[in-house]
Amino acid sequence: MLGVIGFGGGEQAAVTLDVPMAGAGALYEVWRGGLTSAGRAGSVSYAEDGQWLFASVAMTARPGIEEAAFSAYTELLAVLAARGYPHLIRVWQYFSGINDEEENLERYRRFNRGRHAALKDYLATGRRRPAATAIGCAGDGFYLYALARRQPGTPIENPRQVPAFCYPSDYGPQPPDFTRAMRVDGDCAYLFISGTAAIVGHASHHPGNAEAQCHETLCNLDAILAAGGLKTPRVAAVKVYVRPGERPPHLVPPWAGAPQLVLASAICRAELLVEIEAFVVDGA
């Protein structure tokens, strides 16, 4: 196994990273690869199999989410360079109070500034922004895990949406550094779809209406899947985030039927109630 992520904790759980989610129980996400070797460098734990490297970081982030994001990404990129996996493919980030203000700026927007400061030199070399998710969690920590590769992936954007890294300044001093999906080709093709919500263009749609937001989100997922260009796409896993108190959305094909992990959590925009991400494979 490359990595095991626990949500909510569980007895005797052999997890690589434990993300505190209120009321989640013991839920797990597992990434498997080939024969692995593992190590640790500073705050970063990692496992690698010659093609993929899985890395995770946990650190305190209240106050100081901007500093935590900068530090975590800086350490992560140093490990990727040292181990020979220079291309970020997929990143997940969880931290508390994602919609709270910290020194007159929303914590998610501060996070975007810290992430960009760490990624600036990486992007300047021509490397691509990864697919990503940023979601709220319990506790006071910042939790990041990532998949990196020796070869680059192909960024995929959604024709229904403005690329996140091109958002106007209405959404903060630094737009989010991620792509809507990342396609990886090799013996098999994979599509890692970022956290996706009811955003069309760059604006949130259907505030306060979870059902309508879910429908809009599924339209976005369909558009990303079509843009990904897989010949025989099969949805291998879906992760659904809903604000506490909201019911999990009803999914429709091709998103229904795949293993689902449903977590009650805050979304990166206060008006959004639902966010969905997915992992898709080409063929069996």
C-alpha positions in Angstrom: 0.0 0.0 0.0 1.2 3.5 -0.8 -1.0 5.2 1.7 -4.0 4.8 4.0 -6.0 7.9 5.0 -8.3 7.7 8.0 -11.3 10.1 8.4 -12.7 10.4 11.9 -10.3 7.9 13.5 -10.7 4.3 14.4 -9.2 1.8 16.9 -6.0 0.0 15.8 -6.2 1.9 12.4 -2.8 1.6 10.6 -3.2 4.9 8.8 -0.6 7.0 7.1 -2.6 10.2 7.8 -5.5 10.7 10.2 -7.8 13.6 9.2 -10.2 14.5 12.0 -13.8 14.7 10.7 -16.6 15.2 13.2 -19.0 12.3 13.3 -17.3 10.5 10.5 -16.7 7.2 12.4 -14.0 5.1 11.0 -13.7 5.6 7.3 -10.7 4.9 5.1 -9.2 5.7 1.7 -6.5 3.4 0.4 -4.1 3.9 -2.4 -2.3 0.8 -3.6 0.8 0.6 -5.9 3.6 -1.9 -6.7 6.2 -3.0 -4.2 6.9 0.0 -2.0 9.7 1.5 0.1 8.9 4.1 2.7 10.6 7.0 4.5 10.3 10.3 6.2 12.0 13.7 5.6 11.1 16.5 8.0 7.3 16.7 8.2 6.7 14.5 5.1 6.1 10.8 5.2 6.2 9.0 1.9 6.0 5.7 0.1 7.1 5.0 -3.5 7.0 2.1 -6.0 9.2 3.4 -8.8 6.3 5.0 -10.7 4.3 6.7 -8.0 5.1 8.4 -4.8 2.5 9.0 -2.1 3.3 11.7 0.5 1.5 13.1 3.5 2.0 16.0 5.9 0.3 17.1 9.1 1.0 20.2 11.0 -0.6 22.9 13.2 -2.5 25.6 11.3 -4.5 27.7 13.7 -3.6 30.4 13.5 -1.3 30.5 10.6 -2.9 28.6 7.6 -0.9 30.6 5.1 2.4 29.7 6.8 1.3 26.1 7.2 0.4 25.8 3.5 3.8 27.3 2.4 5.8 25.1 4.8 3.9 21.9 3.8 4.3 22.5 0.1 7.9 23.6 0.3 8.8 20.4 2.2 6.7 18.3 -0.1 8.3 19.6 -3.3 11.8 19.1 -1.8 11.0 15.4 -1.1 9.6 15.0 -4.7 12.8 16.5 -6.2 15.1 14.4 -4.0 13.2 11.1 -4.7 12.9 11.7 -8.4 9.1 12.2 -8.7 9.0 15.8 -9.8 5.4 16.0 -11.1 2.5 16.6 -8.7 -0.6 14.8 -10.0 -3.2 14.9 -7.2 -3.3 16.8 -3.9 -5.8 16.8 -1.1 -5.9 19.4 1.7 -8.0 19.6 4.8 -8.0 22.3 7.5 -10.3 23.7 10.1 -12.3 26.9 9.8 -11.9 27.1 6.1 -14.5 29.8 5.8 -13.4 31.7 9.0 -11.6 35.0 8.9 -8.0 35.2 10.0 -6.6 38.7 10.1 -9.3 40.1 7.9 -9.0 37.5 5.2 -10.8 34.2 4.8 -8.6 31.3 5.8 -9.2 29.6 2.4 -7.9 32.7 0.7 -4.9 32.8 3.0 -4.3 29.2 2.2 -4.3 30.0 -1.5 -1.6 32.7 -0.9 0.6 30.3 1.0 0.2 27.5 -1.6 1.1 29.9 -4.4 4.2 31.2 -2.7 5.5 27.7 -2.4 4.5 26.6 -6.0 5.7 29.7 -7.8 9.2 28.4 -8.7 7.7 24.9 -9.5 5.3 26.5 -11.9 8.0 28.7 -13.4 9.8 25.6 -14.6 6.8 24.7 -16.8 5.4 22.0 -14.5 1.6 21.7 -14.3 -0.8 22.6 -11.5 -2.2 19.4 -9.9 -5.8 18.3 -9.5 -6.7 19.2 -6.0 -9.3 19.3 -3.2 -9.4 21.8 -0.3 -12.0 21.0 2.4 -12.7 21.9 6.0 -12.1 19.5 8.9 -12.2 19.4 12.7 -9.3 20.2 15.0 -6.6 22.8 14.6 -4.3 21.1 12.0 -3.5 21.2 8.3 -3.5 17.9 6.6 -2.2 17.3 3.1 -1.6 14.1 1.1 -0.5 13.8 -2.5 0.3 11.5 -5.4 3.3 12.4 -7.6 4.9 10.7 -10.6 8.1 10.6 -12.5 6.3 11.6 -15.7 3.9 14.6 -16.0 0.1 14.3 -16.4 -2.1 16.2 -18.7 -4.2 19.0 -17.1 -7.9 18.9 -18.1 -10.1 22.0 -17.7 -13.9 22.2 -17.7 -15.4 24.1 -20.6 -18.3 25.2 -18.3 -15.9 26.9 -15.9 -13.2 29.5 -15.9 -9.9 27.8 -14.9 -9.5 28.3 -11.1 -6.1 29.9 -11.5 -7.7 32.6 -13.7 -10.4 33.6 -11.2 -10.8 37.4 -10.8 -9.7 39.2 -7.6 -13.3 38.9 -6.3 -12.2 35.5 -4.9 -9.1 36.7 -3.1 -5.7 38.2 -3.7 -4.4 34.9 -5.2 -6.5 32.5 -7.3 -6.4 28.8 -6.4 -3.5 26.9 -8.0 -5.2 23.7 -9.3 -6.6 22.2 -12.5 -10.1 20.7 -12.7 -8.6 17.2 -13.5 -5.4 15.5 -14.3 -5.1 12.7 -16.8 -2.3 10.2 -16.6 -1.4 7.8 -19.4 0.6 4.6 -19.3 -0.4 1.0 -19.3 -3.8 2.3 -18.3 -5.2 5.8 -18.5 -6.5 7.5 -15.3 -8.5 10.7 -14.7 -8.1 12.3 -11.3 -11.1 14.8 -11.0 -10.7 17.6 -8.5 -13.2 18.7 -5.9 -16.1 19.9 -8.1 -19.1 22.1 -7.0 -22.0 24.1 -8.5 -19.7 26.8 -10.1 -20.4 27.9 -13.7 -17.9 30.3 -15.2 -16.5 31.5 -11.8 -19.8 32.1 -10.0 -21.5 29.8 -7.4 -25.0 28.8 -8.5 -28.1 27.9 -6.5 -27.2 29.2 -3.0 -29.1 27.4 -0.3 -30.5 24.7 -2.6 -28.5 21.4 -2.1 -30.5 19.5 -4.7 -30.0 22.1 -7.4 -26.3 22.4 -6.5 -25.9 18.6 -6.8 -27.5 18.7 -10.3 -25.1 21.5 -11.4 -22.1 19.7 -9.9 -23.0 16.5 -11.8 -23.2 18.6 -15.0 -19.7 19.8 -14.3 -18.5 16.3 -13.6 -20.0 15.1 -16.9 -18.2 17.9 -18.7 -14.9 17.2 -17.1 -15.3 13.5 -17.9 -16.0 14.3 -21.6 -13.0 16.6 -21.8 -10.8 13.9 -20.3 -11.1 11.8 -23.5 -11.0 8.3 -21.9 -12.2 5.7 -24.4 -14.1 3.5 -21.9 -14.3 5.5 -18.7 -15.3 3.6 -15.5 -15.8 5.5 -12.3 -13.7 3.7 -9.7 -14.3 5.9 -6.7 -16.3 8.9 -5.6 -15.8 11.1 -2.6 -18.7 13.4 -1.6 -18.5 16.3 0.8 -21.7 17.8 2.3 -22.1 20.6 4.8 -23.2 19.3 8.2 -27.0 19.0 8.4 -27.3 18.4 4.6 -28.4 15.0 3.2 -26.0 13.2 0.9 -26.9 13.9 -2.7 -28.5 11.3 -5.0 -26.0 10.4 -7.7 -26.8 9.2 -11.2 -24.8 7.2 -13.7 -21.9 7.1 -14.3 -21.2 8.4 -10.8 -23.7 6.1 -9.0 -22.6 2.6 -8.3 -18.9 3.3 -7.6 -17.6 3.0 -4.1 -18.5 6.3 -2.2 -16.9 8.0 0.8 -19.3 10.6 2.2 -18.0 13.2 4.6 -19.8 16.0 6.5 -17.5 19.0 6.1 -17.3 22.7 5.2 -16.7 23.6 1.5 -14.2 26.2 0.3 -17.0 28.7 -0.5 -19.5 29.5 2.3 -22.5 29.3 0.0 -21.6 25.9 -1.4 -23.3 22.9 0.2 -22.0 20.0 -1.9 -18.6 19.1 -3.5 -17.8 15.9 -5.3 -14.5 14.4 -6.5 -13.8 11.2 -8.5 -11.2 8.8 -9.7 -11.9 7.3 -13.2 -10.0 4.6 -15.1 -10.0 3.7 -18.7 -11.3 0.2 -19.0 -11.6 -2.4 -16.3 
